[in-house]
Amino acid sequence: MCVYIAIVLMHNQIYVLTVLQLLLSQSQLIIEDGNTLSGPIPSQLGVLRNLKYLTVSGNQMSGEIPTELGNLELLENLDLRDYAVKAQIGKKSIAGTIPSELGKLKAWKYPVFDGNGLEGTVPTELGNLQSSDIIWMKNQNLTGEIPVEFTQLKSLSALALGMCCN
């Protein structure tokens, strides 16, 4: 028997993510945008092996993308967009580099990094995302070349890099 449990948080006034520690036993956790969540993305999310959807856009997240998210082998949607506007008005945003561990997310269909303060190069490991239909990395501070491994992404129909790479 397969039981699917989804917890949806949407348009709430939640300011800390410690509530997520209470949810670690759930089958699926969907965090929708507009919750005014603040602080770093908890590395503890990396133990949610059945997590399929994580959307934190439209919130006030800060810090680096946890490398532990690379443990979420069933993750299909990780949406980390829309932070550059918040950074411009003095709020913190997601920054640092794109963790190479995210290349282990074989089910990830829609990698979305738009508008963060991400820096460095695009990890070659993202060329392992064989399920990806689109990859959005616009409005970043990325440098270097597009990894040649991206030519092996057979499902890829769109790669958006506008105004991102130096």
Secondary structure, 3 states (H helix, E strand, C coil): CCCCCEEEECCCCCCCCHHHHHHCCCCEEEECCCCCCEEECCHHHHHCCCCCEEECCCCEEEEECCHHHHHCCCCCEEECCCCHHHHHCCCCCEEECCCHHHHHCCCCCCCECCCCEEEECCCHHHHHCCCCCEEECCCCEECCCCCHHHHHCCCCCEEECCCCEC
